[in-house]
């Protein structure tokens, strides 16, 4: 089995575990589900809450404003806000989202489904009809197209249970003779240019489009896709009783703008001085054309963002500081360096306002070997955002950002007209701050921690027989349940002792679970599978002799005895030291 298939199989196991154990459910599943929306179950909501809490604690609550952290150019302050999901429509016009926040989409002329243009060919390769065609045609559609097996293609195209069922709109199914005659001509004229199957389809739909009349095939039915066109990703809604253009509003596609429009409020009310950061965790919404890969690309998601305001002269150093600090956050919570990378954007990837951008990327199991998916972006945004909300929508011209004008020479989208500059009363200087933006996805981070935690090994059961064991090796700070309390048997005073300890743990604010069902080995494996770092077992020695219990570690499987009245402090100390 190839590495890619191994990774795909692992992802299937992870998705199944998420549902079976109550981490993540498909939204509205009893009605068939709703693509691009997900619900977090009892364990999932605790895990995601712990991810958010770890981020907020590390970035805001535990930050020391009196001393400069290691690697920082200077000391700084951190604070937070929580802004509304629906904002004034002019916010999105001045920021550029109203005009530019779009993807290129294509529509199938046959089945009418929508697809994101830059994902189409990848989806074709994964489609059922393409895999069936490749398998049926053997050599003709192998990795290298050396010969054209017209008979095999024709047989697949006309078979009622294959071509017509899987891809009724595909050109070779609708009109096989014309398509195959062109393939035969291609083979004769260019015998030394073998193509892969997907390259052949792409070649027919692009390079030879005028000759063949073929369009890009639909990943769903094989039909013809329209030419790519812009599709705005913002969800529309209306405020008030009437629905008209006058009260049209949008669900926010990002949380950042709520921070920018409150910049002056934060400065005036909180007595913060530059440099300082404003953090926010909140929901965002993007009407993705093709949501996919479990929770990685969704239409409703949660962001953890910081907008860090600094002097223009020191912004390059702050950009480097936040790049390094945010990368270290993931590794500190258990993600291995071999599956995590920090990638700087090439010049042609940068937004028109960006001075520099880097992505923290993780190698998810649903991606091919060597491919990574974005977890977080750290962007040096210059003064683009604050200037936009002062002056109006900006555009790049001759290497500078200028207000975009309409045909009458007036600002196309007006700004607020408010003064969002900053006055340094010590340096007696007024300037528009530069912004460094570390923007992380809470859902993507949670998914990465789930994928990283998944592990399989073999351990002996209660009878000494080796059994496979699934372990979720969450960092203790992230684990939904920190400790499980397990009486060895349901009698002889053990449940009473166990319940006393369980209540003490809960009173101390430690997420604990009580379990007295099944054999002790099975209960251990049950806790391993949901990622509980420690189990405490109450046995006969606890009740009859010395009031000690057994503390078991999930990862090392080490078991130690300690007095029951020391368990709460021991677990608390272990959590603090991780």
N, C-alpha and C positions, 0 to 999 in steps of 0.2 A: 504494500500500500504506500502511495506517495506521501510526502510530508504534508502536502496541502490537504489530502483526504484525511490524514490523521488529525489535522487541526480542525477540519470541518466536523469530524466525528466527535472530537472533544467538545466543540461548541454545542453540538446537539445534546450532549450529556449535561452541559451546564444549563442550557435552557430548560431541559426536563427537570433538573434538580430545583431550579428557581421556582417552577410551578409546584412541584411535589412538596417542597418544604416551606412554601409561603413567602418567598422572596419577591417574585414579580409575576403578575397575572396579565393576560391580555385584557385590555379594556372592553367592557360590554360583551364578554365572551359568550354569555348565554344567548345573545342575539347574533352570534356569528363573529363578534369582534369588530373593532374599528381600527383600521390601519393607521399607524403613526401615533397611537395613544396607548399608554401602559399604566397599570395600577400596581402599587407596591403593597404586598401582603404584610402580615404581622411581623415577620422577621425582616423583610425588605425595608419597611418604614423605619425600623430601628437602625438598620445598617446605614441607610441614607441620612438619617438624622445625625448619626455619629460622624459621617463624612462631613456634613455641614458644620457640626460642632467643632471638629478638629480643625477645619479651615478657619472658622471664626476665632477660635481660641488662639491659634498660632499667628493669625494675621492682625487681630485687633485686641482681644482681651489680655493676652500675655505680653503684648508689646510694651517695651520700656521706653518712654519718650525722653528719658533723662540721659540716655547713653546711646551711642551709635552702634548698631549691631555689626557683627563681623562682616566685612566686605562693603558696608554702606559708606558713602562719601561723608555723611553727617548724621546727626541724630534727627529724628522726625516724629511726628505724631500720627496716630491712626484713630479714625472714628467711623461711625456707620450711619446709614440711613435706610429707610424702607419706603419706597415710592410706589405710586399707583400704577397698575397695569395699563389703564387707559389714560392717555395724556392729551393735551391740546393738539389738534391735528397739525398746527403750524410747527410743532416740534419736529415732526417727521419730514416736513418740507424743508426746513432750514438745515436739518442734519444730512439731507440727501437721500434718506430712505425712500421717500415718496417716489422719486424719479429712478433711483438706481438699485434699490433693494429687490433684485429680481434674478431669476435663473432663466436659462434658455430651455424651452420645453418643446416637445413634439407630440402630436396627436396622431393616433392610428386612424386612418380613413375607414378601416373595416370595423374594428371592435370599439373605437372611440376612446380608448384608454390614453392617459397622459403619461409622458415619460420625460425625465430630465435628460437633456441632450448629451451631457458629458458622461452619463451612465449607460447609455443605450447599448453600446457594443459589449460592455462587460456583462450586461443583463442577457444579451443574446447568447453569449457563451454558456451562461448558466441555465438557459431556458430548456424546458423539457423537449421541445420540438428540435432544437439544435442538437442536443445530446442524442436523441433518437436518430436523427439524420446521420450524424457522424458514425454511430454504431452500425447502422444498416449498410452504409456505403463502404465501410472498410477502408481499403487502400485509397479510394477516391477522396475520402474526407478524413484521412489520417493526419498526423502532425505535419507531414510534408506531402503535398498534393502532386504526386509524380505522374499519375495517369487519371483519365476520366472514365469511370465505370458508369457509363450512361444507363445501362440496363438496371443496375442496382438503384440509381437515383430515381429512375422512372418507376420502378417497382414500389419504392417507398412513397413517392408522390401520389400514386394512384391507389395505394392500399387504404381501404376504408378505416382500418383501425390504427393507421399510422399518420401519414401525411395529412389526409383530409381531416382527421380528428384533431391532431396536434397543432397544425399550422394551416388552416384553410385559406388564409390570405397570402401565403407565401407564393412568389412568382412561379417557382418550379412546381408548385401544386396546382395553381390556377392555369398555367400554360406551360407544361413541362417541355413540350417539343421545341418551342422557340428558345427557351433558356438553354436547353441541352445542346441545341445546334450551335449556339454562341460559345458554349464551353468547349465543344469539339474544335471549333475554329481557333480558339485561344490556345488549346493544347498543340495544334499543328504549327501555329505561328510563333509560339514562345515556349518550346519544349524544355528549355533550360531555366525556366523561372518558376520553380515549384512554390505553391502558396499553401498556407494553413487554411483550414476550413473557414474560419472567421475572416481571415484576410481576403479570401475569395469573395465572400459575400460583400465585404466592404468595397472591394475593387469593382464588383458589378454595380454597386449602388452609388459609387462616386466617380471613379475614373472613366468607366464605360457607361455612365448613366444616359448620355445622349443616344448611344447605340442601342442599349438594351431597354431603356425606358424604366428601369428598375429604381425604386426608392429604397431608402434604408428600411430594412425589415423590422416589423414590430416584435419586440421580445415576447409578447403574449400570444399573438396568433400568426405571426409571420407577415402580416399585411403591410401596406405602404404607410410610412410615417410622413407627416407634413414637414416642410422646412422648419428649422428651429425659429422660435419667436420668444420674445420676452414675456415672462409670467411673474407678476408681483407676488412676493411671498408674504405680505402682511395680511392678516385676517381683518376684514372689515366688520364694523358694527355701527350702531347708531345710539346716540344718547337722547333721552327724552321720549315723548309719546309718539312723535311723527318720524317717519323715515324719509329723509331727503338729503340732498347734498349739503345742505346747511348744517345738519347735525351729524354728518358722517364722522366716525372715529375709527381708530385702529387698536387692536391688541398689540402691545409693544413687542417688537421682534428682538429686543435686547434691553437689558436693564441699565446700560451705561448712560443713556440720555437723561434718565431721572436724576442721576448724580450731577451731570453737567448743568442742568437748569436750576439745581439747588446750590450751585457753587457759592454764590453770594450769600445765601441764607446760612450755609454752614460757617462761612468765614465770619459773618456778623454775629452769629449766636453762640459759637463755640470757642471763640478766641484762639482758634488754631492759627498757626503761622507757617508759611511755606518754608521748607517742604512738608507736606502732609498728604495722607491718603484717606480716601473715603471708600468704605466697603459696603457692598449690598449683596444679599442673597434673595433671589426671587424668580418667579415664573416668567418665561418668555414664550412666544408663539410664532411659528413660521409655517406657512402652508406649503410644506415640502411636497414636491411633485411625486417623488418616489421614496417615501420613508422605508428604511430597510435596516438589516443587521441588528435585529432585536431592539434594544433601547438606544443604540448608537446614534441613529438618525430619526428623530421623532418630530411630531408637529407641536407638541407641548413638552417643554423641558425646563429645567431649573439651572440658573446660572449663579456662579459665585465670582463677583467681579470687584476689582479695585481700580479706582481712578486716582493715580498718584500725581499730585500737582507740584511742580518744581520750577526753579529758575531755568530759563533757556540755556544758560552757560553750563549748567551742571547736568542737564538732561541725559547726555550720553552715558555718564557714569551711573546714573540712577537706572537707566535701561539695562545695563549690564548687571547691576545689583539684583534687580527683580527677576531677570532671566535665571540667574544662578540660584536665587533663593527659592523660586517656585519649583525648579527642577528637584532641588533637595527635599522639598516637602513630600513629593511622591515616594522617593527612595526611603525617607524616614519612616514611612508608613507601610513599608514592606514590598514595594515594587522593585524587581531586580533590574539592575543597570543594563543587562543584556537584552531586555525587552522594552527599554525606554530610551528615547533619543531626543536630543534638542537640535532642531533643524532651523537654520536661518533661511528666510525667504530670499530667493533670487530677486534681482532688480525688477524683472518683468512680472513678478508675483505681487509686488508691493502695491497697496492702495495709493492713489494719487497724492494723498496727504501724508503717507507714512514715511518716517525717517528710517525706520528699521522694524522688522517683525520677526519673531522666532516662534516656532510651534514646539510644544512638548508633545511627543507622539508615543503611542504604545502599540506593541504588536499584538493585536487582538487575534484570537484563534480563527475568526471568520475571514481573516485576510490571508492572502497568499504568503508563502515564505519570503521573508525579506521586506514585506510591505508593513506600513505603520499607519495608524489612524490618530487624528488630532485629539488630544485631551484638553489642551489649553493653549491659548495664544497670548504672547506678550508683545504688545505693540507700542512703539514710540510714535504717538499721534501728533507730536508738535503742538501748535496752538490752534489746530483746525477746529476743534469742537467748540471751544469757548468763543472763538471769533465768529463761527457760523451762527451761534445763538445771539451774538451781538449784532452782526452786520447782515446776515442772510446767507444763503447757500453759496459755498465757495467752489471754485474750480481752479485747476492748475493751468497756468498760462505763463510761458517763457520762464519756467522754473519757479514761479511764485504762485501763491494762492490768492485769487481775486474773487470778488463777489460776482456771481453769475447774473448777467443782465438779459432782459428780454429785448424784443425788436425795437422798443421805444427807449432803450437805454436806462430802464428802471430795474431795480433788483428783481430777479425772477421770483424768488421766494424770500420775503423779508425776514429779518431776524427780529429779536425782541426789542432792539433799540436800547437795552439796558447796558450799563457799564459792568462788564464782567472781568475787568482788569484787576490787578492786585497791587496795593501800595505797600512797599517795605518801609516802615517808619524809621528803621535804623539806618538803612542805606539811602533813605530818601529817594527811592526809585519806584516808578510805576511801570508795570509790564504785564503782558498777557502770559500767564503760566503755560509751560509745556506740560503735556500729560503722558505718563507711562501707564499702560492698561494691561494688567494681568487678568485675563478673562478665562475662567475655568467652567466646565460643564459639570454640575453636580451629578447628573445622571450618567454621563460618560465616565466620570471618576468612579462612581459606584460600580459600574459595569466592569471597569478595569480592575478594581479591587476584587470583585467576584471572580473574574477570569484568572487573576494572579493567585488567588487563594486555593483554587481547585486543584486537588492532588489525590492520586490513587496509590495505595500500597497494599500489602498483605500483612495481617496480624492474626495470631491464634485466637479462636473463640473460647467459650467457657470450657469446652471439652478438649482443647489443645489442637483442634483442626485449623489449618490455615484458611482464612477467608479474606476476600478482597475488602478493602476499607476505603471509603471515600471521605476525605478530610477537606474541610474549608479552613485553610490556615490564615485566617484573618489576623491582622495586627490586633492585639488586645484592646487598643483604643477604639477600633472600629467594630469589633465583634458585637453582634446584637445582644447575645447573652454572655456575660462575663464568667459566671460560675454556675454549675448545676449541683444541687444538693440531692444526694441519693442514699436513702436508707437501704442497707443490704437486703433486708427482708421486711415484710409488712407486719411485724409483730415483735415481741420481746422488748418493747420500749424504744425501738429504733426510730419509727416514724415520729414519735413525740420529740425526740432529740433533734431529728432532722428538721422538723417544722420550726423548732425554736431557733436553730441556726439560720434557716431560710428567712425568717422574719427579721433577724438581726442584720442580715445582709441587705435586705430591702430597706430597712430603716436607715442604713448608712448610705443609701443612694446607689447601691451596686445592683445592676441588672442581673437577677438570679432566677433560676427555674427549678422547681421541685418536681421530681419524677420518682415514683415508686413502682412503676409497672415494668414487667419483664425481668429477665435475668440481668445481672449487673453488667456483663460483657456487652449485651445488646444495647443497654442504656448508654454505655460508653460510646459505642459506635454511632448511636443516635445523636449524641451531643457533638461528636467529631464531625458529623455530616452537616451540622448547622454552624460549625466554627466556634464552639464554646471553648475558651482557652483552658479552663480548669474545672475539674469535677472533685467534689468532696463526698466521700463515702462514710456513712455512719454504720458501724458494725458492732459485733458483740463486745469487743474490747472497749469500745466507746462507752457502752452502757454498764458493763460489769466490772471494768478494771480501772482505767486511768483517764477517762473522758477525752481521749485523743481520737483524731479522725485521720483518714487517709486523703491526702491532696494529690491528685493526678494531673500531670501536665499533658496537654493535647499533642504537642509536637514531639517532645522527647520521650513520652510515655513514662517518665520518671514518677515514682510514687514515694511520698515521704509522709511520716506521721508527725502531727503537731497537736497541741492542746486545742480543743474546740473553741475556747474563748480567745484564741489568737488568730482565728481564721479571718475575721473581718479586717484586722490590721494587716495581715499578710497579703490578702488580695488587694487591699488599698495600696500598699507599698509597691506591689508588683505592677499595678496599673500606673502609678506615678513614675516608676523607673523605666517604663517602656518608651 
